[in-house]
Amino acid sequence: MNSLKSRSLKVTGRVLFAILMGIFVLNAVGIVVSISSRLPTPLQSQPWSVGFVSHTTMWAVSLILIMFLSRGKVRSFGFCLGRNYKMAWILIPGAAVGVALTAVLHLFPEGSRASQPEYSFVQTVIFAWVYASVSEELLTRGLIQSFLAPLTEYGFAVFGIRISLPVLTGALFFGLMHAALLTTGMGLLPVMSIVVFAAVLGLIAGYHKEQTGSLIPAMLVHAFGNIGGYCTKLLIS
């Protein structure tokens, strides 16, 4: 009994520490963005400025923590090409989540509007599809999920697909990250929708990261989620 209790405490402690690291990264992002608000007005007025500053801070702080935790052996945190890629199962589900989310948000045309930058197509590709996908995956799947990898034995199965505790934790953290959209003026229901769909996207990304051992599939899932959403928005706008 004592052994079981001790093991439960270790699992809980590791999960809490992973979440605290994620919160630390997000707080660092908030601090740097606040400091960057003192930049010259011409730089602040660029639509990509806040996103660039926040996501640069996100991947930089996440990478520093990964380097420290892995003692420089970052392969165990997903920095490798991986194995057993099944591209259709990576790209199609990711895009489907983006399509479904955009369709749901279309039901809340007023409440889903927020003070978000208007990107050009090129800026969308660079900052929304690529840069955001890479940065956010470094935090959620690279740092949080990889740190929890020793807990992979804990989990459950859904329709024959096993979801481990590391995958679930990273996905839930990724979803809840988007609750910050409430501060932009977006309505509660749209934000809740984004949180739920982001968590689902996180489950898909995390599953493929765990199966392949690489962050690349997770980044592709994330990117195609954004691409699917963007294309759907063009079609229904």
C-alpha positions in Angstrom: 0.0 0.0 0.0 2.8 2.4 0.9 4.6 1.6 -2.3 1.5 2.4 -4.3 0.9 5.6 -2.5 4.6 6.6 -3.0 4.3 5.9 -6.7 1.1 7.9 -7.0 2.8 10.8 -5.4 5.7 10.6 -7.8 3.4 10.5 -10.8 1.3 13.5 -9.5 4.5 15.4 -8.6 5.9 14.9 -12.1 2.7 16.0 -13.8 2.4 19.1 -11.6 6.1 20.0 -12.2 5.5 19.7 -16.0 2.4 22.0 -15.8 4.4 24.5 -13.7 7.1 24.6 -16.3 4.4 25.3 -19.0 3.0 28.1 -16.8 6.5 29.4 -16.3 7.0 29.6 -20.1 3.7 31.4 -20.6 4.5 33.9 -17.9 7.8 34.6 -19.5 6.0 35.2 -22.8 3.7 37.6 -21.0 6.6 39.5 -19.4 8.5 39.8 -22.7 5.4 40.9 -24.6 4.8 43.6 -21.9 8.3 44.8 -22.2 8.1 44.8 -26.0 5.2 47.2 -25.8 7.8 49.9 -25.2 9.2 49.4 -28.7 9.0 52.3 -31.1 5.5 52.8 -32.5 6.3 51.8 -36.1 7.4 48.4 -34.9 4.4 47.9 -32.6 2.1 48.7 -35.5 3.3 45.8 -37.6 0.6 43.0 -37.6 3.2 40.3 -36.9 5.1 42.0 -34.1 3.3 40.6 -31.0 3.0 37.1 -32.5 6.7 37.1 -33.4 7.8 38.3 -29.9 5.5 35.9 -28.0 6.3 32.8 -30.1 10.0 33.6 -30.2 10.0 33.8 -26.4 8.0 30.6 -26.2 10.3 28.4 -28.2 13.5 30.0 -26.7 12.5 29.5 -23.1 11.1 26.0 -23.9 14.4 25.1 -25.6 16.5 26.3 -22.7 14.4 24.1 -20.3 14.7 21.2 -22.7 18.5 21.6 -22.9 18.7 21.7 -19.1 16.5 18.7 -18.5 18.0 16.6 -21.2 21.6 17.7 -20.4 22.0 18.5 -24.1 20.6 15.1 -25.3 17.6 16.6 -27.0 16.8 13.6 -29.1 14.8 12.2 -26.2 12.6 15.3 -26.3 11.6 14.8 -30.0 14.5 16.4 -31.8 15.0 13.7 -34.4 13.5 12.5 -37.6 11.5 9.7 -35.9 10.1 6.5 -37.3 6.9 4.9 -38.7 5.4 8.0 -40.4 1.9 7.6 -41.7 1.4 10.9 -43.4 -2.3 10.5 -44.2 -3.1 9.8 -40.6 -1.0 12.9 -39.6 -2.2 15.5 -42.1 -5.9 14.6 -42.7 -7.0 14.5 -39.0 -5.1 17.7 -38.3 -6.8 19.5 -41.2 -10.2 18.0 -40.2 -10.0 19.6 -36.8 -9.2 23.0 -38.3 -12.1 22.7 -40.7 -14.5 21.6 -37.9 -13.4 24.4 -35.5 -13.8 27.1 -38.2 -17.3 25.8 -39.1 -18.3 25.9 -35.4 -16.9 29.4 -35.0 -18.9 30.5 -38.0 -22.0 30.0 -35.7 -20.7 32.8 -33.5 -19.8 35.5 -36.0 -19.9 38.4 -33.6 -18.6 36.7 -30.5 -15.6 35.1 -32.4 -14.2 38.5 -33.4 -11.3 39.6 -31.4 -8.5 42.1 -31.5 -6.3 39.9 -33.6 -3.9 41.1 -36.3 -4.8 41.0 -39.9 -2.1 39.0 -41.7 -1.4 39.0 -45.4 -1.2 35.6 -47.0 2.6 35.4 -46.7 2.5 36.5 -43.1 -0.2 33.9 -42.4 2.0 31.2 -43.9 5.1 32.3 -42.0 3.7 33.3 -38.6 0.4 31.3 -38.2 1.2 28.1 -40.1 4.9 27.6 -39.5 6.2 29.8 -36.7 3.3 29.3 -34.3 3.1 25.6 -35.0 6.8 25.1 -34.3 6.9 27.3 -31.2 3.7 25.9 -29.5 4.7 22.3 -30.2 8.2 22.9 -28.7 6.3 23.9 -25.5 3.5 21.3 -25.3 4.9 18.2 -27.1 8.6 19.0 -26.8 8.8 20.2 -23.2 5.7 19.0 -21.3 4.9 15.7 -23.0 8.5 14.6 -23.4 9.3 15.4 -19.7 6.3 13.1 -18.8 7.5 10.3 -21.2 8.4 8.1 -18.2 4.7 8.0 -17.4 3.7 6.5 -20.7 2.5 3.3 -19.1 -0.4 5.3 -17.6 -3.4 5.9 -19.9 -6.6 4.6 -21.4 -7.9 3.5 -24.8 -10.6 5.2 -26.9 -11.9 3.2 -29.9 -8.8 1.0 -29.8 -6.4 4.0 -29.7 -4.3 4.3 -26.5 -4.0 7.8 -25.0 -1.2 8.0 -22.5 -1.0 10.3 -19.6 1.8 12.4 -21.2 -0.2 12.8 -24.4 -3.3 13.8 -22.4 -1.5 16.3 -20.2 0.2 18.0 -23.1 -3.1 18.2 -25.0 -5.1 19.6 -22.1 -2.4 22.2 -21.5 -2.4 23.1 -25.1 -6.2 23.5 -25.1 -6.3 25.6 -21.9 -3.6 27.9 -23.3 -6.1 29.3 -25.6 -8.4 30.4 -22.8 -6.2 33.5 -22.9 -8.2 34.6 -25.9 -10.8 35.8 -23.5 -8.5 38.8 -22.9 -8.8 39.8 -26.5 -12.5 40.5 -26.4 -13.6 37.1 -27.9 -16.8 35.7 -26.5 -17.0 32.9 -24.0 -18.6 30.3 -26.3 -16.1 30.8 -29.2 -13.2 30.6 -26.7 -14.6 27.4 -25.2 -14.9 25.9 -28.7 -11.3 26.8 -29.5 -10.1 25.3 -26.2 -11.9 22.0 -26.9 -10.8 21.7 -30.5 -7.2 22.7 -29.6 -7.2 19.9 -27.0 -8.4 17.4 -29.7 -5.7 18.7 -32.0 -3.2 18.3 -29.2 -4.3 14.7 -28.7 -3.7 13.9 -32.3 -0.3 15.7 -32.3 0.7 14.1 -29.1 -0.2 10.6 -30.2 1.9 10.9 -33.3 4.8 12.4 -31.4 4.7 9.4 -29.0 4.4 6.9 -31.9 7.2 8.3 -34.0 9.5 9.7 -31.2 9.7 13.0 -33.2 8.2 16.5 -33.0 8.0 16.7 -36.7 4.6 14.9 -37.1 3.2 16.9 -34.2 4.2 20.2 -35.9 2.6 18.9 -39.2 -0.6 18.1 -37.4 -0.6 21.6 -35.8 0.2 23.3 -39.1 -2.5 21.5 -41.1 -5.0 22.3 -38.4 -4.2 26.0 -39.0 -4.3 25.4 -42.8 -7.6 23.6 -42.7 -9.1 26.4 -40.6 -7.8 29.1 -42.9 -9.1 27.5 -46.1 -12.5 26.9 -44.5 -12.7 30.5 -43.4 -12.1 31.6 -47.0 -14.8 29.3 -48.3 -17.5 30.3 -45.9 -16.7 34.0 -45.4 
